């Protein structure tokens, strides 16, 4: 049996199946990137809930895995060269899992880098802009009398959606006929914007044609349905 005792994260979240990849996460727009990916590629894994309500992300055990205290993070007992690999940052995890399994990322260099650029678009633009919209529209930002921050992030979120709308004008998925890690990276965030943040009207989501259709296709995938609920909240 694989021994993961050298990783202190396993002291707080013991591995029932240490031979499997260990996922430490929460079903947020960032967290579900990893769980959806794992469900799509069919790699055996064991999920562990990092409960923000209990401050799990601030514990020494979790910080030993990700010093930034964010989810998701993974511990793969069968990493490169057969050595265990601990990894954080959702984009890095998507790339790693795609390359480990040869799934959802083309081996063709041009297609590969085109796909990666859209993953970076999600990480650098979509996630931060949508997250700020959520803060200023749904959460504490509502209390601010100055609405300029909300309007700024609303406009930037619209811009991001317009870019995606243009990309999907003649494509089923971000990369055309191929469903890839680019789609995986974005589905949870677009869903969260119009669902959890309830900001669809604010950003003009229903004025779009191709993004809503893409979201519907994505959410209909069985692996996406499962991944959106993993790990189960306590």
ABEGO torsion letter per residue (X at the ends): XBBAAABAAAAABBBABAABBBBBBBBBAAAAAAAAAAAAAGBBBBBBBBBAAAGAAABAAAAAABAAGBOBBBBBABBBGGBBBBBBEAAAAAAAAAAAAGBGBBABAAAAAAAAAAAAAAAAAAAAAAAAAAAAAABAAAABABAAAAAAAAAAAAAAAAAAAAAAAABABAAEABBBAAAAAAAAAAAAAABAAGAAAAAGAAABAAAAAAAAAAAABAAAAAAAAOBBBX
